[in-house]
Amino acid sequence: AATRVEIVRAGWTFMRGGAHYPGDSRAADALLSAAEVHERINRKDKAKALLEECVKHPAVRAETRAAAEQKLAALGG
């Protein structure tokens, strides 16, 4: 995705995934990806909130948690 509109359109998939499958480990992956989308469109506060939710997700995989924590630290969270 090159433009803001394309980035947002791509991000909808991740946001819906987390909403439709909240108990699945893929929901945590979707939260991580949605946070990356928000970071790319300069919505850092929303990105931080999604990363925090990802880290706390009950079914998060270790590698997803580590990636989210690393991104959160990079954003100053």
Secondary structure, 3 states (H helix, E strand, C coil): CCCHHHHHHHHHHHHHHHHHCCCCHHHHHHHHHHHHHHHHCCCHHHHHHHHHHHHHCCCCCHHHHHHHHHHHHHCCC
